[in-house]
Amino acid sequence: MASAASSSSSAVKSLFQTLRRYIKKPWEITGPCSHPEYKNSVPRATEYRKFCPATAHAKAIVPSSDPETVYDIKYYTRDQRRNRPPIRRTILKKADVEKMMMEKTFDVGDFPRAYLTTAVVEDENARGGGYQ
């Protein structure tokens, strides 16, 4: 009984495939879809993503040669801002700070003299103190 069911189903499938060759969908009779080189823009489920994006297609080929003959394209080796000498930091202890405070580093004579050397005398008799 199972063989009769399988033979009838295979006969139906072959009949359906034969009819499919001769009967076309209305949009496949004329227009761009009727051309033999036309390819449907929507991919099938089996064609959409054949492999996971995280997997590599092929193993990477890394060229090996002498390091002296390879041109270095890295930016940081040519970056002049990275070639600066290291920043020096001085840690002061309490004794050093006390010593600096005790030293007299400047004198009043070291500063320039002020431009105004005479006192300003206001006229007391003027109306409004001289302002109008």
Contacts in CASP RR format, 6 or more apart in sequence:
PFRMAT RR
TARGET T0000
AUTHOR 0000-0000-0000
METHOD contacts of the structure
MODEL  1
MASAASSSSSAVKSLFQTLRRYIKKPWEITGPCSHPEYKNSVPRATEYRK
FCPATAHAKAIVPSSDPETVYDIKYYTRDQRRNRPPIRRTILKKADVEKM
MMEKTFDVGDFPRAYLTTAVVEDENARGGGYQ
27 33 0 8 1.000
28 34 0 8 1.000
32 38 0 8 1.000
51 57 0 8 1.000
76 82 0 8 1.000
122 129 0 8 1.000
122 130 0 8 1.000
123 129 0 8 1.000
123 130 0 8 1.000
END
